[in-house]
Protein backbone atom coordinates (compact mmCIF):
# COMPACT_ATOMS: atom_id res chain seq x y z
CA UNK A 1 0.00 0.00 0.00
CA UNK A 2 1.50 3.35 -0.94
CA UNK A 3 2.11 5.70 1.95
CA UNK A 4 1.74 9.40 1.98
CA UNK A 5 2.47 12.27 4.25
CA UNK A 6 0.06 14.40 6.18
CA UNK A 7 1.49 17.36 8.00
CA UNK A 8 -0.31 18.50 11.11
CA UNK A 9 0.65 21.53 13.12
CA UNK A 10 0.13 21.25 16.86
CA UNK A 11 1.15 23.64 19.58
CA UNK A 12 0.69 24.30 23.24
CA UNK A 13 -0.91 21.56 25.29
CA UNK A 14 -1.24 19.17 22.33
CA UNK A 15 2.44 19.51 21.45
CA UNK A 16 3.47 19.03 25.08
CA UNK A 17 1.32 15.91 25.35
CA UNK A 18 2.84 14.39 22.21
CA UNK A 19 6.33 15.12 23.49
CA UNK A 20 5.56 13.24 26.72
CA UNK A 21 4.45 10.20 24.70
CA UNK A 22 7.66 9.87 22.68
CA UNK A 23 11.33 9.38 23.35
CA UNK A 24 13.06 7.85 26.35
CA UNK A 25 10.25 8.69 28.75
CA UNK A 26 7.32 7.75 26.49
CA UNK A 27 5.90 4.60 24.96
CA UNK A 28 6.56 5.62 21.35
CA UNK A 29 9.76 6.26 19.43
CA UNK A 30 8.42 9.23 17.49
CA UNK A 31 5.32 11.34 16.91
CA UNK A 32 4.34 9.42 13.76
CA UNK A 33 4.24 6.14 15.65
CA UNK A 34 2.08 7.72 18.35
CA UNK A 35 -0.34 9.28 15.85
CA UNK A 36 -0.68 5.96 13.98
CA UNK A 37 -1.50 4.24 17.29
CA UNK A 38 -4.17 6.87 18.02
CA UNK A 39 -5.73 6.37 14.59
CA UNK A 40 -5.76 2.58 15.01
CA UNK A 41 -7.40 2.97 18.43
CA UNK A 42 -9.99 5.33 16.94
CA UNK A 43 -10.79 2.83 14.18
CA UNK A 44 -11.06 0.00 16.71
CA UNK A 45 -13.37 2.05 18.95
CA UNK A 46 -15.57 2.93 15.98
CA UNK A 47 -15.76 -0.74 14.97
CA UNK A 48 -16.67 -1.76 18.53
CA UNK A 49 -19.40 0.87 18.67
CA UNK A 50 -20.84 -0.33 15.34
CA UNK A 51 -20.80 -3.95 16.53
CA UNK A 52 -22.51 -2.99 19.80
CA UNK A 53 -25.20 -1.09 17.91
CA UNK A 54 -25.79 -4.03 15.58
CA UNK A 55 -26.03 -6.38 18.57
CA UNK A 56 -28.52 -4.06 20.28
CA UNK A 57 -30.69 -3.78 17.16
CA UNK A 58 -30.52 -7.45 16.13
CA UNK A 59 -33.63 -8.58 18.07
CA UNK A 60 -35.71 -5.78 16.55
CA UNK A 61 -34.45 -6.62 13.08
CA UNK A 62 -35.55 -10.25 13.55
CA UNK A 63 -38.91 -9.35 15.13
CA UNK A 64 -42.19 -9.83 13.32
CA UNK A 65 -43.99 -6.66 12.25
CA UNK A 66 -46.84 -7.52 14.62
CA UNK A 67 -44.49 -6.98 17.58
CA UNK A 68 -44.02 -3.29 16.80
CA UNK A 69 -46.20 -0.59 18.30
CA UNK A 70 -46.80 2.74 16.60
CA UNK A 71 -45.84 5.73 18.72
CA UNK A 72 -45.83 9.45 18.13
CA UNK A 73 -42.93 11.83 18.58
CA UNK A 74 -44.65 13.14 21.70
CA UNK A 75 -44.81 9.59 23.10
CA UNK A 76 -41.06 9.19 22.65
CA UNK A 77 -40.27 12.59 24.17
CA UNK A 78 -42.50 11.86 27.14
CA UNK A 79 -40.95 8.44 27.65
CA UNK A 80 -37.43 9.87 27.50
CA UNK A 81 -38.24 12.59 30.04
CA UNK A 82 -39.37 9.93 32.52
CA UNK A 83 -36.32 7.72 31.95
FENKASUL-V422161 format. One record per backbone hydrogen bond with DSSP energy under -0.5 kcal/mol. NH is the residue of the N-H (numbers start at 1). CO is the residue of the C=O. Records with the same first field share a line. If there is no record, write none. Layout:
NH = CO ; CO
This chain:
8 = 6
10 = 8
14 = 11
15 = 11
16 = 12
17 = 13
18 = 14
19 = 15
20 = 16
21 = 17 ; 18
22 = 18 ; 19
23 = 28
26 = 23
27 = 21
28 = 21
34 = 30
35 = 31
36 = 32
37 = 33
38 = 34
39 = 35
40 = 36
41 = 37
42 = 38
43 = 39
44 = 40
45 = 41
46 = 42
47 = 43
48 = 44
49 = 45
50 = 46
51 = 47
52 = 48
53 = 49
54 = 50
55 = 51
56 = 52
57 = 53
58 = 54
59 = 55
61 = 57
62 = 58
63 = 59
67 = 64
68 = 65
76 = 72
77 = 73
78 = 74
79 = 75
80 = 76
81 = 77
82 = 78
83 = 79
